[in-house]
Amino acid sequence: MPVAKDDREDLMTAAVDPDRSEWDVIVLGGAAAGENAAQYASQFSGLSSVLVEDRLLGGECSYWACMPSKALLRPVEVVDAAGHLPGVSAQLDPAGVLARRDVVINGLDDASQVAWALDTGIDVVRGYGRLAGERTIAVSRPDGSVRTLTARHAVVIDTGSCPAVPDVPGLRAALPWTSRDVTTMHEVPRRVAVLGGGVVACEAATWLRGLGAEVTLVHRGERLLARNEPFAGDLVAEELRESGVRLRLGRTMSQVKRSDIRDTGEGRVHGGEVSVTLDDGTAVVADEVVVATGRTPNTGDIGLETVGLSPGGYIDVDDQQGVRGADGTWLYAIGDVCGRALLTHMGKYQARIAGEVIAARAAGSADLPSAAAGHVGAPQVVFTSPEVGSAGVTERQAREAGLDVEVVEYDLGALAGTYVMRADYRGRAKLVVDRAADVLVGATFAGAGIAELVHSATVAIVGRVPLSTLWHVVPSYPTASEIWLRLLETLRTQRHAGR
């Protein structure tokens, strides 16, 4: 529940104890993963902890990524589903959708997050923190003063990542939107050019088009969502085209121009349209350009050099999330900065492991948990139309890793459960099997409403459940989960035919 504005000043006073300088665990960065690390140190292990954050507690996911993007995508999904069911109709109210988004992100107010931290026993220090030597954090505050904090046991780095803007002539000068801008937009632009073909680009194109914008998506690759199985990107591209998105695949932006740029004294703003020229000479005119071409770790200015590490890149960690290259076992990194899996849920998993490792070492235990098993599953859902869900590795990744694999695919639209969802259902599923061990190592689903299928795949992969056991895991009827039975039946048929 949001905290009343009148209570915010009291919360902030309580969160920052000016007389305290030492905790068991200091977490540098208060995003979702950092909160988890502090929680596992404080609530579950009895260690004192503090979050150091200069922006909003809860970080990117809570305010500019996962939560607002899903708040924008869900209404588009509902209207799309209604449009495929005879007798049902629905329409979007863009203003209402944006208002609901504002509720989801608490109006960019983190008072409730601060209250949660304090209630959990986690202290909060506001300011920009940097490493200043072993177990030491120097916090720069708005008034110019510096506060020095010391950790008895551990420092956990969770400074996240930021959008990367490619070096296209005129692009930065044109004041493009990044993921932060497009998820928190105050109104829907009439025309938008999206640069990129990954998750953020495809999701943004989906909700922008669903909310009424004219969208042109420019991607240098020939296929969207290239890290997934090929059919996933193909299905998403097909749906985007049918919705009216203009796809320019295999193309790049060669020049961007915007003439009406003004300096307000509080920052630069624009007041005019932007002209984009593609590498084949095609001209695109838009009101906004959204750049979604990857992310860069926020490690350039966090004091890594003070502990013998190089700033600017991803931080190398072991399976206990300990930072390689740092002396001792006091420094950890979680979330985007370690580059293992740039997903909120994986960062939070890393945080839980790090918290447990720190607690175990503080207690003198040599029995340390490992994050290796969880990264084998690494589930992800792309909330486009259709949704794309995956766990484990693709066929290509498995073969590149030297595994002897067999694969099986099935049409998700051939199920009774998906037919009930929509008569013209389009989708596909694929399993990647380690032939020698007879266990799953990868699964991909593309289709409406498949997000909840991903966890069952993750369980099978991480748990190394034998296919002979999966055969007895009966799916309910009529649901999309019946795809598991059809995939296993098809695999049996393939094997029988290959004898």
Secondary structure as UniProt FT lines:
FT   HELIX           5..7
FT   HELIX           8..15
FT   TURN            18..19
FT   STRAND          22..28
FT   HELIX           32..42
FT   TURN            43..45
FT   STRAND          49..53
FT   HELIX           59..63
FT   HELIX           66..82
FT   TURN            83..84
FT   TURN            86..87
FT   HELIX           94..104
FT   HELIX           106..108
FT   HELIX           111..120
FT   STRAND          122..126
FT   STRAND          128..131
FT   TURN            134..135
FT   STRAND          136..140
FT   TURN            142..143
FT   STRAND          146..157
FT   STRAND          161..163
FT   TURN            169..171
FT   HELIX           172..174
FT   HELIX           179..183
FT   STRAND          191..195
FT   HELIX           199..210
FT   TURN            211..212
FT   STRAND          214..219
FT   TURN            226..227
FT   HELIX           230..243
FT   STRAND          246..249
FT   STRAND          253..258
FT   STRAND          261..263
FT   STRAND          268..270
FT   STRAND          274..278
FT   TURN            279..280
FT   STRAND          283..286
FT   STRAND          288..291
FT   STRAND          295..297
FT   TURN            300..301
FT   HELIX           304..307
FT   TURN            319..320
FT   STRAND          322..323
FT   TURN            324..325
FT   STRAND          331..333
FT   HELIX           335..338
FT   HELIX           344..362
FT   TURN            363..364
FT   HELIX           372..377
FT   STRAND          380..382
FT   STRAND          387..392
FT   HELIX           395..400
FT   TURN            401..402
FT   STRAND          405..411
FT   HELIX           412..414
FT   HELIX           416..421
FT   TURN            423..424
FT   STRAND          428..434
FT   TURN            435..438
FT   STRAND          439..447
FT   TURN            448..449
FT   HELIX           451..453
FT   HELIX           454..462
FT   TURN            463..464
FT   HELIX           467..470
FT   TURN            471..472
FT   TURN            477..478
FT   HELIX           480..482
FT   HELIX           483..497
//
